[in-house]
Amino acid sequence: MKKFALNLGMLFGACILLSFQAPSFAADIENGEKIFTANCSACHAGGNNVIMPEKTLKKEALEQYGMKSVDAITYQVTNGKNAMPAFGGRLSDSDIEDVANYVLSQTEKGWD
């Protein structure tokens, strides 16, 4: 009986811990496209880069420059680098994550 009560207590404790975790975030690709169009497309239309032509958003360039994950792109958009301004103060974290997911989805499609 003690073992059952201990297991039940552990199960109850695990449920409480799980209930306090932040909800999982599902990327909104459509929102990412809107944010990209409004904030990024002047320099990155079609996955290109008008400032630094070799640093495109095409698959090969993202892989070459270590930008092949949502985390890496989110960091870059949030903090900026070189000629790219930081958007961390202008866009919400969720908008930036949506943009990163949109960029990766377009990269996989070849920016059609």
Secondary structure in CASP SS format (residue, H / E / C, confidence):
PFRMAT SS
TARGET T0000
AUTHOR 0000-0000-0000
METHOD secondary structure of the structure
MODEL  1
M C 1.00
K H 1.00
K H 1.00
F H 1.00
A H 1.00
L H 1.00
N H 1.00
L H 1.00
G H 1.00
M H 1.00
L H 1.00
F H 1.00
G H 1.00
A H 1.00
C H 1.00
I H 1.00
L H 1.00
L H 1.00
S H 1.00
F C 1.00
Q C 1.00
A C 1.00
P C 1.00
S C 1.00
F C 1.00
A C 1.00
A C 1.00
D C 1.00
I H 1.00
E H 1.00
N H 1.00
G H 1.00
E H 1.00
K H 1.00
I H 1.00
F H 1.00
T H 1.00
A H 1.00
N H 1.00
C C 1.00
S H 1.00
A H 1.00
C H 1.00
H H 1.00
A H 1.00
G H 1.00
G H 1.00
N C 1.00
N C 1.00
V C 1.00
I C 1.00
M C 1.00
P C 1.00
E C 1.00
K C 1.00
T C 1.00
L C 1.00
K C 1.00
K H 1.00
E H 1.00
A H 1.00
L H 1.00
E H 1.00
Q H 1.00
Y C 1.00
G C 1.00
M C 1.00
K C 1.00
S C 1.00
V H 1.00
D H 1.00
A H 1.00
I H 1.00
T H 1.00
Y H 1.00
Q H 1.00
V H 1.00
T H 1.00
N H 1.00
G C 1.00
K E 1.00
N C 1.00
A C 1.00
M E 1.00
P C 1.00
A C 1.00
F C 1.00
G C 1.00
G C 1.00
R C 1.00
L C 1.00
S C 1.00
D H 1.00
S H 1.00
D H 1.00
I H 1.00
E H 1.00
D H 1.00
V H 1.00
A H 1.00
N H 1.00
Y H 1.00
V H 1.00
L H 1.00
S H 1.00
Q H 1.00
T H 1.00
E H 1.00
K H 1.00
G C 1.00
W C 1.00
D C 1.00
END
